[in-house]
């Protein structure tokens, strides 16, 4: 059973929140692009909903594909786009995705609501504040984010005063065609003639990324399969890899594709272990609409966790909605960390309840409080304010139950927002 759902005193919540805001946050999971790219976009207020999360809410609220395309066509006048948006806005405004956007609009731009009267002035305000240097202003000065771990397909240069790279091993482990191998050969200036050479490239890439001081490596297999990786025979995997090079391959989602992928995921974890890199897995619901849930549960990962006790496994999204299953693994595996990225805006109230349970179930050094999983700095800011408030509510409830003191509550917040991700990702900021 979950802890009591009674809400703590709001005065206590506000007091804790004020102190939590003083803790510099390490943002564990972001998709922010370079500031120059954002400045070139010339965004208006409705463009903030042109993202997988709020767009998915609009679609399930009834927005048609045709109207969605028109809504996000910046060549159309803003008032025409608003007329398409407004009927669905009232239906989605309470969701965490929308509240995240509204919080940024309110705190950073001074607009309490998004209406037909404010959408124009708000869009003008967005343009006015989107100037060179505004990333640093919003992220560091207004949000108090010390460092953001940013996801990327391959290692690219970032502003190291704001960001720490987290490149993916997807292209090495999720093989679909021979052309994919040829692209790796071109991009990394290597020759791959067999599976052993491919594995050696993975090991070298992990060594190089470690030297470049990345936060870790990421894999996103849960977007296409259950996370039931098995240790596979190298000889069988080599035969399949040879057929892939000859374009005689059934594909990633076939039985032979699963065998090869299983083998390569184990090899990626081995390479990460040798390079002392954290491995982050996407574990939880999929972005967008009409997705499957077979990759949500972290339980099938147990054989991999057992095989690599020396690897730090970051469960990004913590297996949402299977947060209790994730917590069991965080409680029983020393190498598992529960990352609350995204889930504060998937289910703000549910995050509070689950956090209260986690704090009485899992050593708090295993909890990573925040990862925005977003693209725009204003929504990153809004998401972080929601996460801090969720922590203030959860810690306030435990404080009222007499389970901890206020100083201990702030120690927990310090660990979750800063110290734990700093350790997991090797952050010195």
N, C-alpha and C positions, 0 to 999 in steps of 0.2 A: 504493500500500500504506500501511496505517496504521503509525505508529511501533511499536516493540517494545512488547509487552503486558506485559513483566515489571514487577512492582510495585516501587516504591521502598522503601527501608528505612522501617519504620514509625516509628522514632525521628525520622527526618528529617521524615516527614509530620506527626507531632505537633508538632514544633518550628515548622514552617511554619504549621500550623493555628493555633497559639497567636498568632502574629504577625498572621495574616490576620484573626483575630477582632477585633483592635484597630482595624481599618480601618472607619470609619463607612460603612455601605452605603447606596447609593441604589437602592431597590427599583423596578425599571423597569415592573412590570406587576402590579397588584393588583385584587381585587374586594371588598376589605373595605368593609362598610357602616359607618354611624355607630355609635359605641359604644352609644348609647342603644338602637338596634335590637337589637344583640347582647344587651344586658342584659335586654331584654324577652323573649328567646327561652327562657330557663331551660333551657339545653342540658345533656344528659347525655352520657356517653362514646360511646354508639352514634350520637348525632346527628352526630358528626364524620364518619361514613361516609355521611351523607345529602347527598352532593355528587357532581357528575357523574363525578369521577375515581374515587374508591373504589367508588361504586355500580356503575360500569361493570365494574370488576374482579369485584365480587360476582356480577353478572349472567353474565359469561362463565365464572365458576367454577361456575355452575349454579343460582343463586338465581332462583326463579320470580317472575313479575310479581305474583302474589297474595301470596307471602310477602314480597316487597319492600315492598309497601304496608303489610302488617301490621308489618313490622320497624320502619318509620319512623312508626308511629302512636303518638304520645306518650301517648295515652289508655290504652294497654295497659301492664300492669305490666312493669317492666324485666326481670324474670326470664323472662317469656314472650318478650319480644323477643330476649333473649340466646339462648334456645333456637333461635330461627330463624336467628340470626347465626352461632353457634359453628361449625356444620359447614363453613361457607364461609370463616370467619376463618382457619383453618389453611391454607387453599389460597391465600389472598391476602396473608398476613402478610409475605412477603418482597418484595413489589412496592414500588416507590418510593413509591407513594401511601400505603401502609400504614406504611412506615418513617418517612415524614414525620410522620404522626400520632403514632406511638409515640415519636419523638424529642421532640416537644412534651410529651407526657404524662410522659416520664422527666425531662427537664431542668426543666420548669416546675412540675410537680405531684408529682414524687418517686415515680412508679410505673414500675417497670421493664418491666411487661408488662400486657397486657389479657387477663384470664382471668375465669372465672366467679366467682372469689374477689375479684377487684379491680374488676370493673365497677361495683359499687355504691359502694364507698369512693371510687373515682376520680370517679364522677359527683358525689358530694358535694363532693369537692375542687374540681371544675370550678365548681360553684356558689359555693363559698367564695371563690375567687380572682376571680370575675367581679363586680367591684365598680367603681363610678365611678372613673375614672382608671387602670384596668388596661391600657388600650390604650397609654398613654404608658409605663407600667412595662415592659410586655412588649416593645414595639417599640423604644423608645429605650434603656432601661436594660439590658434583658436581651438583646435581639437586636442592639443597636447599629446600628439603622437610622436614618439621618439624615432620610430622606424617602421616602415611598412614592407612586409615580405610580399613581393609581387610575382605572380605566376607568369610564365612565358614558355613558349614551345621549345626554343633553344636559347642558350645563353646570349643575351644582348646587353649592351652597356646601358646603365641607368644612372640617375643622379644618386650617388652613394650617400649624400647627406639626407636623403629622404627614403631611399628604397634599398632593399636587399633582394637579389634575384633568387627565384626558385624555379629552375628549368625542369621540364618534363622529360621523362624517359619513354613517353608513349611511342614515339616514332621507332624506337629500338625494340619495343616489346609487343606492339600491336601491329603485326605485319599482315598486309593485305595483298601486295603485288611485288613483283621483282623491281618495278620502277622505284618503289620506296627504298630498296637497298641501294639502287644506283644513285638516288638523291643523297643518301647518307655518304656514299663514296665521294660525290662531288663536293658536298658541303664540308666534309671533314678531311678531304684529301687523303683517302685511304682506299685500299683495295680489299674487297670482301668476296672470297671465292668459296667459303664454306662456313658452317656454323661456328667453328672454333675462332675463325677470324672475326666474325661478327661479335662474339662474346668479348674478344680482346678489345674491340673498338669500344664496347660499353665500358669496360674497365678503364680504358685510357680516358674516355670522356669523363667518367666520374673522378678520376685523379686530376684531370685538368680543371674541372669545375671546383673541386676542393681547393686547388691552388688559387682559383679566382675568388675564393671566399663567398660561395653561394650559401644560402640558408639550408639547402638540402636538395632533394630531388622529389618529384611528384609523379604519380601514375594515376590514371583515370579509367581503369578497366571497368568500373562499376557502371559506366554509361552504356555498356553493351552486354554485360554478363553478370552472373553470380560470382562472388569473390572466392570461389572454392578451388583455389590453386593447389595442385598436387605436385609432388616431386616426380619428375618424369625421367625416363631413360634417355641418356644423351644420344645413343645410337639411333633410336627412333626419331628423336627430334632432328638429328642431322639429316636423316633421309628426307623428312618433310621439307627442311630448309633447302636441300638440293633441288627438290621438285619446284619449290617456290622460285628459285633462281632460273629455272627452265620454263617458267610460266605454266607449270603443270600442278596447280595448287587449288584446293577447293575453297580457300578463303578463310578469313579470320574467324567467322562464326560457324565454321564446320567442326567436326570432331577432330580432324587433324590440325586445324587452326587452334583449337583449344589446347591440344597437346603441346604444340610449339609455343604458344603463349605461356602456358604454365611453366615450361622449362625456362623461358626467357625472363619471366617475373622472378623466379628463384635466382637466376644469374644476375639480374639487376639488383636484387637485395644483397647478394654476395658482393657485388662490386661496390655498393654503397657502404657495406660493412667494412670492406678493406680501406675505403677512403674516409671512413668516419663521417658519413653523411646521413642526416635524418631522412627517413622515407615518409613522405606524406601521401596518403591514399584519399581520394574522394570516396567518402562513405556516407551515403544518405540519398535523399530524393534527387531526382534529376531536374535540371532547369527546363522550363518550357512547358508545353502541353502534351498530353497523351503518352507520357513516358511510362515504361515499366518500372517495377520496384524490385526486380530480382537482385540488383546490386546494392540494395540499401543495408541489409543486415551485415554487421561485421563478424558474426559468429563463424561463417565459413573460412575466415582468415586464420583460424587457430593453428592449423598445421604450419603456416608460414611464420607465425609468431613464435611457435615452438622451435622452428628450424633456425631462427636468427635471434637468439636472446640478447645479442650484443647490439642490435639495431634499434634505434629510437623510432618507433612507429607513431606518426601523427595521424590520428583519425579525424580528418577534416570533415566537419559537420556531424561528427560523433555517431554516425549511423542513423541519423534522423529518418523516420520516426522511431527507430529501435534504440532509443537513448538508454534504456535500462540494460539492454544487451551490451551496448558499448560500455556502460558503467561496470558491468560484471567483468569485462575483459580488462578495463582500467584498474579494477580492484585486484585482479588475480595475476596480471602480467606486469612485471616491473618495467617493461619496455614499451608500454602503451600509454599514449597521452590523448586526452579527450579535448578536442578543439571545438569551441562553440561558434566557429565561423558560420555565418549565414543564418543560424537557427534563431537568433534574436529577432530577426524580421520575418522568418517563416511563421513562428508562433511566439510572440512576445510573452503572453501569459504562460504558455506551456514552458518556456525557457526558465521562468522564475520557479515553477514547481519542480521541474527536473533538476535545476541547480540546487534547490533545497535538499532534494534526495541525494544528489551526488555528494554534497558536502558532508553528509552523514554516512556515506558509503565508501567514498574513495579518498585516499590521502590527497590533500589539496594541492600538493606539488604536481599532480597529474592533470590539472585542469588549465586549459588555455582559454582566457576569457573572451577574446575578440578577434575576428577576422572579417573585414567588410564584404569581401566577395563581390565588389561592385567596381564601377568604372569612373564615376564622377566624384570629385572631392567633396561636393556639397552633400551627396548621399552618404559618403564615407563618414563625414561629420555626424549626420543625422543618425546613422546606424550606431555609432559609438555612444551617442547620448542615450539611446535606448538600451544598449548593453550595460552601461553604467547604472542606469536606473533599475534594470533587472537585478543586478548584483546588490544594489542597495535594498531592494525589497526582500531578496532571499536572505541576505545577511541580517537585516532588521528582524525578520521573523525568527531566525535562530537566536538572535540576541534576546528577544522578548521571551523566548522559551527558556532562557537561562543557560543555553548551551555554550555560549562564548561571551567574552567581554567585547566592548567596543574596540579596544586596541587589537584584540585578536581578529576581529572582523576586518579591520583595516590591513592587518598582516595578510589575511587571506586574499583581499583585493589586490594588494601589492604583488603577491605571488602570481595571481592569475592574470593580471593585466600586464605585468612586466617581467618578473623574475623567472617564471616558468618558460615563457616563450624565449627569453634571452638565453636560457640554458639549452633549450631544444634546438635553436637555430644558430647558436654561437654569436649572439648579438652583443656588442660592447658599447652601444650607444647609450 
